Each structure stands twice: as C-alpha cells, then as structure tokens.
Amino acid sequence: MPDTSQFLAMPNAPIAEADVLLLPIPLERTVSFKPGTSDAPKTILKTTEQLEFYEEDAGWSPFKHMKISVLPEFADNKKETDEKLHSRLAKEVAALPADNLFIGLGGEHSLTPSLVEARMPEPGTVLFLDAHADMRMSYEGSRYSHACPVTRLLEQGHKIVMAGVRSVYEGEVELIEKDSRVTLFLDWDLRGKGQWESFLQKVNSLEGPVYLSIDMDVFNPAVVPGVGTPQPGGFFWYPMIELLESLFSRNQIDLRGVDVVELVPESSRVSEMTAAKLLLKIISFGVLLMVSN
Ligand SMILES: [Mn+2]
C-alpha cells in the first residue's frame, strides 16, 4: 500500500479532478546540520487537521469550491543514486496533469530543481525564499545537495529572484554579482526604508512562467524554530502573507508550482503549524489566482 496522507482530513480527489495536487517528498540525503526533514511531510499534513476550513485573509472557505488530492509519498529508494532519484522525481511529476496548483512538500531543498524541470521546462522565474543562497556548484561531494539548487536552476535557464538571504559565502556573492539572471534581496536590505515595498513591487511585476520555492528557514527562528539550518533574522508571519498576496494577486503570472521545504518537526509543534497554515494560504490564494486567469 502506498503511504498516503490527507489535507485537513478530507478525502483525496481523483488526480484528474483535483484543482490542487500536493506531493509529499520526504527526501533527506544531504542534510548538513539538524536532521529530521524526512518526517516533515507526514507531520505537516497531520497538523493540517487542526486548521479551520475558513481562510480569513481571502475571506472564504476554499475547499467548498475546489478539490485537493494529496498524492502518495514519493519514496526515497536508498539504493538509487542521487542522479537517478532526481530524474525519477522529475519524470513522475512531469507525468501529472498540469492544469492545477501543484505543491511539493519536502523534504530537503535539493528537490526543487527536479520539480521545476517537470513543471517549467521553458525559461521562467523562480522566486526563491531562503536564508541561504544555495548556490554551491556541489557540496560534500554531491551536485544534488540541498546547498546547490540555485546552481541547478540557473543551468536549466531560469531567472532567480532570491529573498530573505542572510548567510552567503564569498564565492556565491561573486556569482550573484556577475550573473544578471539573479536578483538578490538580502534579508538585511529588506529592512531598509522603502526596500520591502520595492521587493513587493518586484514580486508584483513578475511575468510569464513563475515557480515559488519556500525554504522554511527563510522565517525568523522564533516563527519556525524547526529547520535543518536555522539562521537569526528572517521573515515574520505577516510579511510572508503580504508577499504571497503580492505574488498571487498578479494575474499576469503563470504559476507553475510551489514547494515548501526543509522543515524539521519539533516538540513545540509551532513550526509544523506554521507550515500547515502556510499551505492553507498558498492553496487559498493560488486557487483564486487560477480562477481569475
Ligand atoms: Mn535552501
């Protein structure tokens, strides 16, 4: 029996009928600091049982109007090489219907390029929210490390808008400075006068195919203490909502997919509740965007 969870304890719709497809990906191969992200998809989905059906920011009950399907977990076959695993992930996601809101629930950040390859084969923009720049060529021997996804995304030909970054090494700074395809909003810079507004404006001016990747370590550790590689600073809850509203109110974008990665469940359960609620917001705003397009 494949291992299948539910969102808000609702029955899963048949894949072909679903407005929202959620794929749990409990991938954990290259985590470097705090382990446990392979437990995140199941724990976050279990936590969704505590959410309300009403979503107070958009002011509606999204599930009265849409169907969701939580897919069986993408299994990590430990005998498979990283390369084989990632190409199987891309292949399985590419085989899914495309006329829906797709959400990948990690698992470590190395899964993003495979999802983007499947959902956005032509050049587009990846909005990459992360405490780290994740731009190493390879890390601890693997090109498929959670420290490398941005490098893979650039190789695929995408533009990157990166925000919340507050931990970079010198080589990454040099790469960002010379690559005009990368726009960086350092976390500290977002605190400057008018900077947050210009970031929202950038998000609100995106056009064409767009993919959103949220590393939960973009949040301040007081909001989300449970992540693999925490960093002081970072986003609080309402700025994240504001950011999502800016992105999803933009009906010129063609949103190809979203992922939420790198959570590590912890004893206070605040981290998994924040991730569960973030998923509810993404689904609510994302379906409103699909309907308006
Ligand atoms: Mn990351």
Boltz pocket constraint, residues with backbone or C-beta under 6 A from the ligand:
constraints:
  - pocket:
      binder: B
      contacts: [[A, 109], [A, 129], [A, 130], [A, 131], [A, 132], [A, 134], [A, 146], [A, 215], [A, 262]]
      max_distance: 6.0
